[in-house]
Amino acid sequence: MKIGFAITSSYCTVEKIMKNVLELVELGYDVVPIASPGVVNCDTRFGKGKEFKEVLEKITGKEVVSDIIEAEKFGPKEKLDLLVVAPATGNFIAKLANGITDSPVTMATKATLRNGSPIVIGVSTNDGLGMNGENIMKLLNTKNIYFVPFGQDNYINKPNSLISHFDMLVPTINEALEERQIQPVLKEYKKK
């Protein structure tokens, strides 16, 4: 099975998500890495873009798709059986909910939806219970879009922040392939 794994610029979560990419490869999935340009080009306090890109390519054995034109191929030419977007920023969620296609991740998502394949979203945003709340609700009610269960990661200092339980990615994928949203989608988040 061919799974796209698209990463957006939630820099504090990017390194953690690499475990999920590795897990999918170890389970035998053909994983195609896709990333927002900011992920592979920007250096932040959470890591260097070039290093993230190198790790992704080493794990998957494929070059990272980080260009909108290159991502369009996931529609007619190179169909994905499923696309994971994780971490999915509020910016990505807003664009998807409002039909904006201006990055490789939004293009790959649009192309995959056009083919009728499922999209699995692992949210990581500081405004999920703020301005992006309505966008998340809109996507929860959109055909072929499924969410990794999520909760508030720091309700005292960041009361609008949401993050997915990335340890539940594989079960979410399994349910999405059966056209079901894993439940409960809202799950208490306990810091470890």
Backbone as CSV, one residue per row, in Angstrom:
resi,resn,N_x,N_y,N_z,CA_x,CA_y,CA_z,C_x,C_y,C_z
1,MET,0.841,-1.174,0.000,0.000,0.000,0.000,0.888,1.240,0.000
2,LYS,0.524,2.210,-0.820,1.303,3.442,-0.959,0.663,4.548,-0.127
3,ILE,1.423,5.020,0.865,0.942,6.062,1.767,1.823,7.296,1.626
4,GLY,1.195,8.435,1.390,1.911,9.699,1.435,1.976,10.149,2.886
5,PHE,3.106,10.704,3.287,3.237,11.245,4.641,3.681,12.690,4.501
6,ALA,2.737,13.608,4.697,2.985,15.030,4.514,3.185,15.715,5.860
7,ILE,4.217,16.540,5.919,4.595,17.216,7.159,4.489,18.722,6.948
8,THR,3.767,19.394,7.861,3.693,20.853,7.823,4.560,21.427,8.945
9,SER,4.634,22.738,8.990,5.627,23.428,9.815,5.272,23.626,11.288
10,SER,4.795,22.605,11.936,4.665,22.635,13.399,6.016,22.152,13.931
11,TYR,6.971,23.057,13.926,8.372,22.693,14.160,8.600,21.919,15.453
12,CYS,7.834,22.227,16.493,8.034,21.543,17.776,7.615,20.076,17.710
13,THR,6.899,19.675,16.670,6.395,18.308,16.555,7.100,17.504,15.459
14,VAL,7.797,18.165,14.554,8.372,17.492,13.384,9.297,16.341,13.782
15,GLU,10.204,16.575,14.708,11.139,15.515,15.092,10.409,14.309,15.671
16,LYS,9.393,14.563,16.491,8.628,13.470,17.111,7.912,12.607,16.070
17,ILE,7.467,13.235,14.999,6.674,12.533,13.987,7.518,11.551,13.173
18,MET,8.827,11.724,13.206,9.703,10.820,12.452,9.535,9.368,12.917
19,LYS,9.194,9.173,14.186,8.939,7.815,14.701,7.751,7.187,13.984
20,ASN,6.750,8.001,13.674,5.577,7.497,12.967,5.909,7.108,11.532
21,VAL,6.740,7.917,10.885,7.165,7.597,9.520,7.911,6.257,9.540
22,LEU,8.833,6.106,10.468,9.603,4.869,10.593,8.685,3.680,10.871
23,GLU,7.709,3.860,11.752,6.778,2.776,12.079,6.035,2.295,10.832
24,LEU,5.572,3.231,9.998,4.850,2.850,8.783,5.743,2.093,7.813
25,VAL,6.994,2.534,7.688,7.942,1.829,6.815,8.189,0.419,7.348
26,GLU,8.375,0.312,8.667,8.619,-1.002,9.272,7.421,-1.932,9.146
27,LEU,6.219,-1.377,9.056,5.013,-2.180,8.855,4.852,-2.615,7.397
28,GLY,5.747,-2.133,6.533,5.722,-2.567,5.144,5.040,-1.629,4.168
29,TYR,4.609,-0.463,4.636,3.990,0.499,3.727,5.053,1.146,2.842
30,ASP,4.675,1.460,1.620,5.507,2.240,0.705,5.200,3.702,1.034
31,VAL,6.097,4.361,1.769,5.839,5.709,2.272,6.526,6.747,1.386
32,VAL,5.725,7.701,0.915,6.210,8.797,0.079,6.248,10.059,0.946
33,PRO,7.437,10.633,1.181,7.525,11.825,2.030,7.196,13.104,1.268
34,ILE,6.380,13.943,1.902,5.973,15.234,1.333,6.154,16.246,2.463
35,ALA,6.638,17.435,2.152,6.830,18.429,3.204,6.603,19.836,2.693
36,SER,6.086,20.673,3.579,6.010,22.099,3.285,7.424,22.633,3.131
37,PRO,7.628,23.613,2.270,8.974,24.161,2.099,9.609,24.615,3.416
38,GLY,8.815,25.156,4.316,9.358,25.601,5.596,9.984,24.484,6.412
39,VAL,9.455,23.287,6.285,9.985,22.148,7.044,11.400,21.815,6.597
40,VAL,11.636,21.827,5.307,12.935,21.394,4.778,13.912,22.540,4.521
41,ASN,13.439,23.782,4.610,14.309,24.916,4.315,14.631,25.797,5.519
42,CYS,13.871,25.699,6.602,14.055,26.599,7.738,14.771,25.916,8.897
43,ASP,15.617,26.678,9.543,16.261,26.223,10.774,15.579,26.932,11.933
44,THR,15.176,26.157,12.933,14.517,26.713,14.105,15.194,26.162,15.358
45,ARG,14.718,26.576,16.497,15.278,26.044,17.750,14.959,24.559,17.914
46,PHE,14.052,24.051,17.105,13.671,22.641,17.176,14.465,21.756,16.213
47,GLY,15.255,22.366,15.339,16.062,21.584,14.421,16.296,22.294,13.104
48,LYS,17.100,21.681,12.285,17.464,22.249,10.986,16.692,21.547,9.868
49,GLY,16.158,22.356,8.958,15.372,21.824,7.852,16.109,20.788,7.029
50,LYS,17.359,21.051,6.727,18.151,20.124,5.927,18.262,18.768,6.625
51,GLU,18.418,18.788,7.943,18.524,17.532,8.699,17.202,16.768,8.704
52,PHE,16.067,17.488,8.854,14.759,16.829,8.791,14.594,16.136,7.436
53,LYS,14.969,16.846,6.380,14.848,16.296,5.032,15.705,15.039,4.884
54,GLU,16.937,15.096,5.360,17.840,13.943,5.260,17.294,12.727,6.014
55,VAL,16.743,12.963,7.199,16.185,11.861,7.988,14.988,11.253,7.268
56,LEU,14.095,12.097,6.756,12.923,11.608,6.019,13.336,10.764,4.818
57,GLU,14.321,11.240,4.083,14.762,10.514,2.894,15.466,9.207,3.266
58,LYS,16.186,9.223,4.364,16.855,7.995,4.809,15.830,6.948,5.238
59,ILE,14.828,7.366,6.003,13.808,6.437,6.497,13.007,5.833,5.346
60,THR,12.586,6.684,4.400,11.680,6.235,3.336,12.406,5.722,2.094
61,GLY,13.658,6.123,1.927,14.388,5.744,0.724,13.930,6.509,-0.509
62,LYS,13.231,7.630,-0.291,12.711,8.440,-1.398,13.018,9.912,-1.146
63,GLU,13.103,10.672,-2.241,13.286,12.114,-2.121,11.999,12.748,-1.606
64,VAL,12.159,13.771,-0.779,11.011,14.499,-0.240,10.395,15.367,-1.334
65,VAL,9.087,15.270,-1.493,8.352,16.133,-2.411,8.089,17.438,-1.659
66,SER,8.688,18.523,-2.133,8.512,19.805,-1.444,8.220,20.928,-2.432
67,ASP,7.617,20.574,-3.553,7.280,21.521,-4.598,5.834,21.270,-5.030
68,ILE,5.059,22.329,-5.180,3.636,22.198,-5.489,3.403,21.498,-6.834
69,ILE,4.224,21.791,-7.821,4.062,21.165,-9.136,4.330,19.669,-9.050
70,GLU,5.359,19.302,-8.304,5.690,17.888,-8.126,4.582,17.148,-7.365
71,ALA,3.924,17.834,-6.438,2.875,17.201,-5.624,1.600,16.933,-6.412
72,GLU,1.412,17.635,-7.516,0.198,17.442,-8.310,0.107,16.030,-8.880
73,LYS,1.237,15.362,-9.031,1.246,14.014,-9.599,0.449,13.007,-8.775
74,PHE,0.175,13.320,-7.518,-0.557,12.382,-6.672,-2.027,12.289,-7.051
75,GLY,-2.455,13.105,-7.981,-3.802,12.984,-8.519,-3.839,11.923,-9.596
76,PRO,-3.630,12.319,-10.841,-3.806,11.379,-11.944,-2.658,10.400,-12.171
77,LYS,-1.440,10.781,-11.891,-0.294,9.968,-12.289,0.163,8.952,-11.250
78,GLU,0.171,9.333,-10.000,0.774,8.500,-8.957,-0.163,8.435,-7.747
79,LYS,-1.248,7.742,-7.897,-2.299,7.692,-6.874,-1.764,7.132,-5.555
80,LEU,-2.127,7.818,-4.473,-1.825,7.346,-3.126,-3.047,6.594,-2.596
81,ASP,-2.814,5.516,-1.856,-3.927,4.796,-1.233,-4.459,5.547,-0.019
82,LEU,-3.598,6.379,0.578,-3.963,7.158,1.758,-2.895,8.221,1.929
83,LEU,-3.288,9.374,2.471,-2.334,10.443,2.774,-2.470,10.817,4.236
84,VAL,-1.339,10.815,4.942,-1.269,11.300,6.318,-0.716,12.721,6.263
85,VAL,-1.340,13.645,6.980,-0.785,14.978,7.164,-0.563,15.143,8.658
86,ALA,0.713,15.095,9.055,1.048,15.172,10.475,2.496,15.629,10.638
87,PRO,2.767,16.600,11.435,1.784,17.421,12.125,1.056,18.339,11.141
88,ALA,-0.217,18.556,11.412,-1.036,19.444,10.590,-1.257,20.735,11.366
89,THR,-0.697,21.813,10.859,-0.821,23.113,11.521,-2.220,23.694,11.326
90,GLY,-2.529,24.695,12.126,-3.773,25.429,11.949,-3.828,26.089,10.580
91,ASN,-2.696,26.540,10.099,-2.618,27.159,8.782,-3.036,26.164,7.692
92,PHE,-2.493,24.938,7.753,-2.878,23.913,6.790,-4.369,23.596,6.907
93,ILE,-4.854,23.414,8.126,-6.262,23.074,8.354,-7.177,24.155,7.791
94,ALA,-6.838,25.432,8.009,-7.643,26.535,7.484,-7.658,26.515,5.959
95,LYS,-6.494,26.270,5.366,-6.428,26.241,3.900,-7.253,25.083,3.338
96,LEU,-7.121,23.914,3.931,-7.872,22.761,3.447,-9.376,22.993,3.595
97,ALA,-9.787,23.502,4.737,-11.214,23.740,4.994,-11.811,24.776,4.048
98,ASN,-10.961,25.644,3.515,-11.444,26.718,2.654,-10.998,26.588,1.197
99,GLY,-10.502,25.397,0.834,-10.199,25.109,-0.561,-8.991,25.834,-1.133
100,ILE,-8.034,26.180,-0.295,-6.836,26.887,-0.774,-5.728,25.868,-1.053
101,THR,-5.180,25.937,-2.257,-4.108,25.024,-2.666,-2.894,25.858,-3.042
102,ASP,-1.963,26.024,-2.096,-0.814,26.884,-2.363,0.508,26.316,-1.844
103,SER,0.529,25.016,-1.573,1.756,24.383,-1.081,1.763,22.926,-1.546
104,PRO,2.906,22.254,-1.443,2.928,20.845,-1.829,1.997,19.997,-0.973
105,VAL,1.841,20.354,0.297,0.974,19.561,1.178,-0.497,19.773,0.818
106,THR,-0.903,21.012,0.589,-2.304,21.233,0.203,-2.589,20.635,-1.178
107,MET,-1.621,20.703,-2.084,-1.806,20.110,-3.415,-1.916,18.588,-3.332
108,ALA,-1.037,17.947,-2.557,-1.097,16.486,-2.407,-2.422,16.075,-1.770
109,THR,-2.904,16.871,-0.830,-4.174,16.579,-0.176,-5.324,16.697,-1.169
110,LYS,-5.346,17.778,-1.918,-6.399,17.978,-2.922,-6.382,16.841,-3.949
111,ALA,-5.186,16.482,-4.411,-5.060,15.419,-5.419,-5.542,14.082,-4.871
112,THR,-5.219,13.803,-3.613,-5.624,12.535,-2.992,-7.131,12.497,-2.781
113,LEU,-7.706,13.598,-2.343,-9.165,13.665,-2.186,-9.865,13.506,-3.528
114,ARG,-9.283,14.074,-4.571,-9.863,13.965,-5.913,-9.967,12.503,-6.340
115,ASN,-9.014,11.694,-5.880,-9.024,10.266,-6.208,-9.949,9.455,-5.304
116,GLY,-10.523,10.095,-4.290,-11.413,9.394,-3.372,-10.684,8.601,-2.303
117,SER,-9.388,8.866,-2.122,-8.616,8.174,-1.087,-8.684,8.943,0.227
118,PRO,-8.525,8.236,1.359,-8.641,8.899,2.658,-7.441,9.779,3.013
119,ILE,-7.750,10.816,3.786,-6.764,11.719,4.359,-6.833,11.540,5.871
120,VAL,-5.692,11.317,6.513,-5.615,11.209,7.973,-4.853,12.425,8.471
121,ILE,-5.482,13.202,9.347,-4.894,14.434,9.849,-4.500,14.277,11.312
122,GLY,-3.244,14.591,11.601,-2.724,14.625,12.968,-2.481,16.069,13.341
123,VAL,-3.438,16.672,14.011,-3.419,18.105,14.304,-2.336,18.460,15.334
124,SER,-1.737,19.620,15.133,-0.787,20.197,16.080,-0.834,21.705,15.876
125,THR,-1.681,22.365,16.659,-1.896,23.799,16.467,-2.189,24.503,17.780
126,ASN,-1.725,25.727,17.886,-1.980,26.534,19.082,-3.342,27.210,19.058
127,ASP,-4.077,27.104,17.946,-5.386,27.769,17.892,-6.530,26.831,17.495
128,GLY,-6.420,25.564,17.831,-7.467,24.604,17.500,-8.791,24.868,18.183
129,LEU,-8.746,25.479,19.365,-9.975,25.839,20.075,-10.225,27.338,19.979
130,GLY,-9.504,27.990,19.089,-9.682,29.408,18.828,-10.240,29.584,17.432
131,MET,-9.560,30.391,16.653,-10.033,30.710,15.310,-10.118,29.488,14.400
132,ASN,-9.333,28.465,14.643,-9.366,27.284,13.775,-10.374,26.232,14.213
133,GLY,-11.054,26.459,15.304,-12.050,25.496,15.757,-13.088,25.183,14.697
134,GLU,-13.600,26.211,14.043,-14.625,25.982,13.019,-14.066,25.219,11.822
135,ASN,-12.791,25.419,11.505,-12.192,24.692,10.385,-12.032,23.209,10.719
136,ILE,-11.648,22.905,11.946,-11.536,21.507,12.365,-12.908,20.839,12.299
137,MET,-13.930,21.520,12.790,-15.286,20.956,12.758,-15.760,20.745,11.325
138,LYS,-15.424,21.678,10.452,-15.799,21.542,9.039,-15.148,20.294,8.437
139,LEU,-13.861,20.075,8.747,-13.154,18.916,8.204,-13.627,17.612,8.833
140,LEU,-14.031,17.647,10.096,-14.572,16.444,10.727,-15.836,15.964,10.017
141,ASN,-16.495,16.875,9.328,-17.723,16.547,8.602,-17.507,16.451,7.094
142,THR,-16.263,16.281,6.677,-15.945,16.191,5.259,-15.614,14.747,4.893
143,LYS,-16.210,14.280,3.828,-15.991,12.901,3.379,-14.504,12.642,3.115
144,ASN,-14.048,11.478,3.540,-12.685,10.986,3.332,-11.618,11.694,4.160
145,ILE,-12.015,12.491,5.149,-11.055,13.116,6.055,-11.273,12.544,7.451
146,TYR,-10.179,12.079,8.050,-10.212,11.418,9.364,-9.133,12.029,10.249
147,PHE,-9.435,12.168,11.529,-8.495,12.769,12.471,-7.911,11.733,13.422
148,VAL,-6.613,11.856,13.662,-5.987,11.129,14.757,-6.563,11.757,16.023
149,PRO,-7.001,10.970,17.016,-7.562,11.558,18.235,-6.643,12.648,18.813
150,PHE,-7.278,13.708,19.310,-6.507,14.840,19.812,-7.098,15.380,21.103
151,GLY,-6.292,16.191,21.782,-6.727,16.827,23.020,-5.892,18.061,23.295
152,GLN,-6.211,18.721,24.408,-5.466,19.903,24.816,-4.162,19.463,25.477
153,ASP,-3.045,19.959,24.974,-1.757,19.550,25.502,-1.275,20.420,26.651
154,ASN,-1.781,21.635,26.768,-1.357,22.525,27.850,-2.463,23.545,28.089
155,TYR,-3.558,23.091,28.680,-4.751,23.934,28.810,-4.555,25.127,29.734
156,ILE,-3.547,25.102,30.580,-3.309,26.247,31.471,-2.579,27.367,30.743
157,ASN,-1.472,27.054,30.114,-0.667,28.086,29.448,-1.062,28.322,27.997
158,LYS,-1.689,27.330,27.354,-2.116,27.456,25.954,-3.520,26.866,25.832
159,PRO,-4.535,27.577,26.340,-5.884,26.998,26.399,-6.531,26.684,25.050
160,ASN,-6.031,27.226,23.956,-6.603,26.945,22.631,-5.817,25.896,21.860
161,SER,-4.733,25.398,22.440,-3.834,24.485,21.750,-4.372,23.056,21.731
162,LEU,-4.204,22.401,20.578,-4.582,20.995,20.417,-3.416,20.225,19.806
163,ILE,-3.266,18.975,20.214,-2.267,18.108,19.611,-2.821,16.687,19.559
164,SER,-2.487,16.006,18.485,-2.958,14.629,18.318,-2.148,13.660,19.167
165,HIS,-2.761,12.535,19.433,-2.096,11.404,20.091,-1.441,10.601,18.968
166,PHE,-0.223,10.977,18.626,0.436,10.382,17.469,0.709,8.898,17.640
167,ASP,0.660,8.408,18.872,0.799,6.967,19.087,-0.426,6.205,18.561
168,MET,-1.482,6.928,18.196,-2.695,6.314,17.664,-2.808,6.453,16.144
169,LEU,-1.699,6.803,15.491,-1.738,7.006,14.049,-2.100,5.726,13.294
170,VAL,-1.439,4.626,13.589,-1.703,3.383,12.846,-3.152,2.918,13.045
171,PRO,-3.686,2.882,14.272,-5.105,2.518,14.400,-6.041,3.470,13.646
172,THR,-5.676,4.766,13.590,-6.489,5.730,12.845,-6.452,5.410,11.356
173,ILE,-5.274,5.071,10.847,-5.142,4.682,9.437,-5.997,3.452,9.151
174,ASN,-5.928,2.468,10.023,-6.718,1.244,9.823,-8.210,1.544,9.759
175,GLU,-8.689,2.407,10.627,-10.115,2.779,10.614,-10.451,3.585,9.361
176,ALA,-9.571,4.509,8.985,-9.821,5.339,7.798,-9.917,4.485,6.538
177,LEU,-9.091,3.461,6.459,-9.154,2.558,5.295,-10.471,1.793,5.238
178,GLU,-11.149,1.706,6.387,-12.488,1.100,6.451,-13.586,2.171,6.409
179,GLU,-13.183,3.414,6.105,-14.091,4.561,6.004,-14.785,4.882,7.317
180,ARG,-14.026,4.763,8.420,-14.562,5.088,9.754,-13.607,6.030,10.478
181,GLN,-14.177,6.961,11.225,-13.402,7.820,12.114,-13.167,7.061,13.414
182,ILE,-11.906,6.919,13.796,-11.597,6.268,15.068,-12.236,7.070,16.203
183,GLN,-12.678,6.385,17.214,-13.336,7.039,18.355,-12.666,6.628,19.656
184,PRO,-12.678,7.456,20.659,-13.161,8.832,20.615,-12.148,9.724,19.913
185,VAL,-12.637,10.701,19.181,-11.741,11.621,18.497,-11.195,12.666,19.476
186,LEU,-11.958,12.994,20.498,-11.477,13.893,21.553,-11.019,13.029,22.715
187,LYS,-9.758,13.136,23.055,-9.175,12.263,24.067,-8.273,13.107,24.970
188,GLU,-8.400,12.884,26.261,-7.579,13.634,27.202,-6.103,13.455,26.867
189,TYR,-5.383,14.557,26.929,-3.951,14.533,26.628,-3.185,14.690,27.934
190,LYS,-2.420,13.688,28.283,-1.610,13.761,29.496,-0.165,13.840,29.099
191,LYS,0.510,14.880,29.580,1.938,15.014,29.284,2.710,13.908,29.966
192,LYS,3.701,13.398,29.242,4.514,12.309,29.782,5.842,12.829,30.260
